[in-house]
Amino acid sequence: MARKKRDETEEMLVRLFGSTSRPRILGLLINHPQQAFYQREIVYETGLSLQAVQRELKNLLHLGILKKRETKAKVYYQIDSSSPWFNPLKEIYDYALEESNYSTQDAVLQDPR
């Protein structure tokens, strides 16, 4: 039953955003706003390919939705909670989760494989 709800939520968000990659990445980052992730973590947590993650991170950075922090070894990405897009996106995700009665804790949309 929870699987069906998760699939319904993902389908709703995919229709809204026009891709599978963007809602999965945003779902992960929006629901962990204080945490920064490096690319491989995002790949692992979302089940997406590295190429898809890199493409969407670039797009989301360009839109001003994400912050990027580089260290010697890794590049970290985090949702920019001061972005004018943050609150509207958070509301969309909260609404989608509420509609599907799906726990906010499990908001990361996993690959249905």
PyMOL commands that set and color helices and strands:
alter all, ss='L'
color gray80, all
select helices_A, chain A and resi 2-17+21-30+39-46+50-62+86-100+104-106
alter helices_A, ss='H'
color red, helices_A
select strands_A, chain A and resi 37-38+66-70+75-79
alter strands_A, ss='S'
color yellow, strands_A
deselect
rebuild
show_as cartoon
